[in-house]
Every structure is written in structure tokens, then in C-alpha cells.
């Protein structure tokens, strides 16, 4: 299977922010997905920047990670600046 490119730099940055927050909590993708009520492959796609999460899913991910949605978005903005 051919790798899928990120939708955009912003999607890739959001994915990296989620992956970093998850790793800091020593949480697997499976655990994050389960706690957030999502499929693990969808969470993996978000972390790779391939999927575009809805606002509801973004809220669920942030809350599952113990973050305010604004904190998650700010982390994504920092990731985007770091990689631009």
C-alpha cells in the first residue's frame, strides 16, 4: 500500500501535536481511540495528517488527552511554525 500524503501542513501539525500529547501521557493510539470513542485507524490517520477530524472529534481527543481544545490547537500552531 502506498503512503498517503498529509492533507496539508496544518493537518500534519495537528497530528504531531496529538501524537506528542498522547506520548507524554504514555498512551497508545488504541487507548486514546478507545477512550475517545473512535477507531484506532482513524486516530492514526489524524496523527499522520491524512484525516480531517470534525470539531466534535477534535473536542473528544483534546478532552481525552486532558487538554482544553485551545491548548491542542495552540500546540498544533507551534508544530506548524517549528516545521515551516
N, C-alpha and C positions, 0 to 999 in steps of 0.2 A: 504494500500500500504506500502510495506517495504521500510525503508530509504535506500538510495544509499550511499555507502561509497565514500569519495573523491578519485579521480584518484591517487593522490599522495600528499605528504606533500606540495610540491611546488604548486600544483593546489589549495589546501586548503589555503595556504598562500596568493596566488594571490586573491582568493575570499575574504578573510578577508580584504586585502588591498583595494580592490574595495568597499566593504561594508563600511569600515571606512571612505574612501574619500567621498562616497555618503552621509553618515550620517552627516559628517562635513558640508556638503552643504545643509543639511535639505531637501534632495531629496529622493523621494520614488523610489522603484525599477521600478514602472510603468513610472515615469517621466524620469529616466535615460534611460530606454529601448526605450521610445518614442523618446527622443532627439537623441539617438544614432542610431535609425532606426532598433531596434531589438525587438524581442518578450520578454515580461516580464518573461516568464517561463525560457527562455534561460539565461537571466541575473541572475535570481535566481539560476539556476544550476551552473553558473560560481561562484557566491558568495559562494555556498556550496562546491565548488571544484569538482563538478560532471561533468562539461562540460569543454572542452578544446577549448578555443576561438582561432580563426585564428588570424594571425598577423593583418589583416585588422580590425577585430572586436576589438582587443586589442587597436589599434590606435584610433578607434572611441570612445571606452569607455574612454580612457585617455583624449582625446581632449574634450569630453563632460563634463568630470569632471574638466576641466581647468588645466590639468596636461600635462607635456611632458611625452611621453611613458617611458622614462628613469626614471622619478620620480615615476611612478607607479610600475615599475619593482623593483626599489630600496626599495619602501615601502613593496613590497612582500618579498624581501630578508630579510628585518628587521622582518617581521612577521614570516618568517620561522625560523630565529635564535631565536626569542622570544619563540617559541613553540617547540624547539628541545631539 
